[in-house]
Amino acid sequence: MNPFKGRHFQRDIILWAVRWYCKYGIFYPEMKEKLA
């Protein structure tokens, strides 16, 4: 079973986002603000 099947993003992008969330507790709006 592939947990990434049918997702809108590539596997690497999903894993990158999960790592950032676990490490820094950053949600998407906060991350978007920091990267802008």
PyMOL commands that set and color helices and strands:
alter all, ss='L'
color gray80, all
select helices_A, chain A and resi 11-24+28-35
alter helices_A, ss='H'
color red, helices_A
deselect
rebuild
show_as cartoon
